[in-house]
Amino acid sequence: MKKQLMSWLLVLTGLFALPALAATDPYLLVDQVAQRTFDRLEQEQGKISANPEHLRTIVREEMLPAVDVRFSAFRVIGSQLNKTTAEQRERFVEAFSDYLVVTYADALAAYKQQTVNIGKGAVGPEDKLATVPVTVLEPNKPEIRLEFKLRKNGRTGEWKVFDMIAEGISLLSAKQSELSGLIRQKGIDAVSRQLRELTSKPVTPLDTAQ
C-alpha cells in the first residue's frame, strides 16, 4: 500500500504553474506539468542527494498552487466545519497544507525514474468536474492506474486537483476517515497542532518508513 501511495503522490506533485491555457484545460494541465516535474526530479537529483529537504522546495513550487488545498481541507473537516471559527479553519488549512508538503516530499524521496501516460479528453464550457486517467510506469514493476479528480473554479475558470483514486480508493476519503474522527474527538485545534508536529520531521522515503 505504501508503494502505491508513493506512486500516487509522486504523480500529484507534478501539478502546478502552467500557462493560462493549461489552467483552463484539466487534461493539458496534468499532461504538461507531470512532464515538467519528472524532468526537474531527474535534473536536480544532485541537490536532492545533498539535501533531501530540497524536495519540500520542489513540492511548494511545483504542486501546491495547482491543488485546491482549501477545498480538500474543508472536506476533511467535514460535518465539524460549522462548529469552527474562521481563525480555526485558517490555521487548519495552513497546517494541512504543510502536512501535504511533507507527505509529498516523502513520496518524492522514493523517485526512481517513474514515467506517466496521461489520458486524453475534453471538457465542455458547462463542466465543473473532470476525471483524468493516468498510468504510472516503472521499470520491472506492474503499472499503476490512477484517476485524478479536478474541479473548476466558478469565478476564475481554473481547474485544480482535489482528489486521486486508485483501485477504488480515494485519497481524500482516506484523509477524511483519518482526520475527521480526530477532529470530532480532540477538536480542530488539537489536530492542527498534531499536523504541525508532523511537518517538523525530516523527509523520509516511504520505502524506508516501514
N, C-alpha and C positions, 0 to 999 in steps of 0.2 A: 504494500500500500504506500509506503514512504517513497519507494522508487517511482511509482506512478505519480504521486503528488509532486515530486521533484520535476517531472516532465511537464505536468500541467502548469506549474508555476513558472517554469523556465520559459514556456511559450508566452505566458501572460506578461512577463516582464518586457516583452518586445513591443508593447502597445503604447506609443506616445509620439509627440512632437512631429506631426505630419503637416504637409501643406494643407491649405483650406479645403481643396477638393477632396483629399483623402478623409478629412474630418467629417465630411458630409456623405461619405460612402463607406459603410462598415466593412465591406469586403476589401476595398482598396486600403483602408486603414490597417487591417490585420495583415494584409499581404506586404505592404511596403515596410512597415515598421518591424515586423518579425525578421525580415531580411536584414534591416539595418542593425537590429540588436544583436543578432548572431554574428554579424561582421564585427561589431565592437567587442564582443566577448572574445573572439578569436584574436583580434588585433591587440587587445590590452591584457593578455594573459601574463605578460611580464609584470605589469603593475599589480595585478591581482595576486600573483605568487608572492610578491614582495610585501603586499599589504592586503589581506583578504577583505578588510573593511572598505576597500575601494569599490567593492560590489554594491555597498549601500549607496555610494555616489551614483553608480550606474542606474540603480533602481530608481532613485529620486529623479534623475534626469531623463530616463528613458521609459518610465512606466506611469508614475502617479498621475500626471496631468491627463492621461487618457483613460483612467479608471474613475468611475463615479463613486469615489470613496464615501461621500456623504450619504448617497442613496443606500449603498451597501451597509454602512454603519447604522443607519436608521432602521433598515430591515433586520439587522442583528438585534437591535434594542427591542424591536417588535412591540408587543402589547404594552410594554412599560414606557413607551415613548411619551405618552400624555401625562405620565407621573413624574417627568423630569423637567427641570428648568432649562432655559436656553443656554445658560452657562454650563450646566452639567452636560448637555448634548455637545456643545463645542469642545469641551475637554475630552469627551469620549471619542469624537471624530478625530481629534488630533492624536490621541493615544492609539486609536485603531489604525490610523494612517502610518504611524511609526511602527506599529506591530506588523503591518503588511510589508513595510520596507525590510524589516529583519527577516521575516518569513521568506520573502522572495530572494533576499541576498543569500540566505542559507541554501535555497534551491539552486541559485546560480553558481554557488561554490562547487556544485557537482557537475558542472558543464563538461561534457565530453564529446564535443563536436556534433551535437544533435542537429538535424535539419528538419524543416517542416514543409508540408504541402498544404496550401491554403485552398479551400473550396471556392468556387466561383458562384456568383449570383447577383441579384439586383434587388433594390427596394424601390417602392413607389413613393410618391410625394406624401401620401397619407399614412405610410407605415411608421410606426413608433417603436417597434421591436424588431430585432433581426437575430438570426442564428447563423453563425459562420462555422462550417465544419473544418477541422484541422487534423492532419495526421502527423504525428511526431515520429521521426525515423532516426534510429541509432544503429551503427554497425553491429551486426551479430545479435540484435535484440528484436523481440517482437514489436511491430508497430503499435502505437497507441492512438486511438481515435478519440477526438475531443469535439465539443461544441462550445463556442463562445457565445454568450448571450450579451447583446448590446441594446441600449435604449437611446432614443433620440431626444435631445433637449428641446422642449417645445418652444423656447424663446430663441435659442441660437441656431437650432438645426443641426448641432454637432452630435455625433454618435460617441458613446463611451461604453466600455465594458463594465458589466456589473456582476457577471457570474460565469462559471465554467461548469460543464457537465461532462463526465467521463464514465462510461459503463453505467449510466443511470444515476450517478452520484453527483449532486450539486454541491460545489464548494461553498456557496453562500449558505445553503441549507445546513451544511455541516457546521459552519461557524455559528449559525443561529442556534443550533442544538447545543453547541459547546458553551456559548457565552450568554444566551438569553436566560437560561436557567440560573446561571451565576448572578445575573443582574437581579432577577427576582429574589434570590436568596440573600445576597450580600449588599445589593444596591449598586447603582451605576458608578458611584464614586469609587467604591472598593474595586470594581472591575477595571476602571480606568487606571487606578494605581497599579493593579496587577499587570496590566498590559505594558505600562511604562517600565516596570521592573524587568519584563522580558526583553525590552529593547536595549537594556544595558548589557546584555550578554554578548560575547563576541560571535562573529559569524562562524557557523559550524555547518559543514556539508551534511545534508540529510543522510547520505550513505554511511556516515560515521557516527551519527547521533542516534544510535540504537539504545 
